[in-house]
Amino acid sequence: MNMKPLLYSLTLFLTLFFNLQVKAQTANGAILEFAEKSFEFGDIVQGDSVKHVFKFINTGNAPLMLREVLTTCGCTVPKFSKDPVMPGKEGEILVKFNSEGKEGRLTKVITILSNATNNPARVNIVVNVQPKK
């Protein structure tokens, strides 16, 4: 019995199997997961500025790159790093809200554009702006 064809077939099968396994693992890419999707400041006085840090983790298996962080108005300003966040590592987005000229209960949506498989991602802040006394 000639073992060469059997050995060749087994080697080919194992090579294809491991190649598919590696492709399946890398197909996931970066995944952006936030610790919290929303943060409520509660009541603040008109003219106050408040800030909050949204923490996230890259639960994927590829480096995560934040490209842009968009807000619904100029009263909400995000700050973030454009450095890659490696798999399993954490990052953060600082969001500052200036209530000058605002009043009432407001929800501000922050949209995060990245290379993540769950792109775009969104978080929001909620604030109740009380008039100055």
Residue, then its C-alpha position, 0 to 999 in steps of 0.5 A: m500500500n502506497m502511503k504517499p497519496l494518503l499522506y499528501s491528502l492528509t497534509l492538504f486537508l490539515t493545511l486547508f483546515f488551519n488556513l480556514q481557522v486563521k481566516a475565521q479568527t481574523a475575519n472578526g476585526a476590531i469590535l468597539e464595546f462601550a462600558e456604558k451607552s448613555f450618561e445622565f448629568g442630571d440638573i445643571v444651571q444654564g451656562d455650566s460646562v460638564k464633561h464625561v469620559f466614555k470608556f471602551i474596549n476593543t473586544g475584537n482581534a484587530p487594532l481599532m482605529l477611531r476615525e472621527v467622533l461626531t456630535t449633534c451640535g457645537c455645544t458638545v465637543p469630543k476629544f479622543s486619540k487617533d492612536p490604535v487601540m489593540p485587541g483587549k485594550e481600553g480607550e476613552i472619549l472625553v465629551k464636554f457639554n457647554s449649556e450656554g444658551k440651552e434650556g430644558r432636558l436635552t439628549k446629545v448623540i455622539t457618533i463614533l466612526s471607526n474601522a470596527t465591525n460594528n461601525p458606526a457606534r453611538v453613545n449619548i449624554v442627557v442633561n436637564v438645563q435649569p435657567k439661571k436664577 
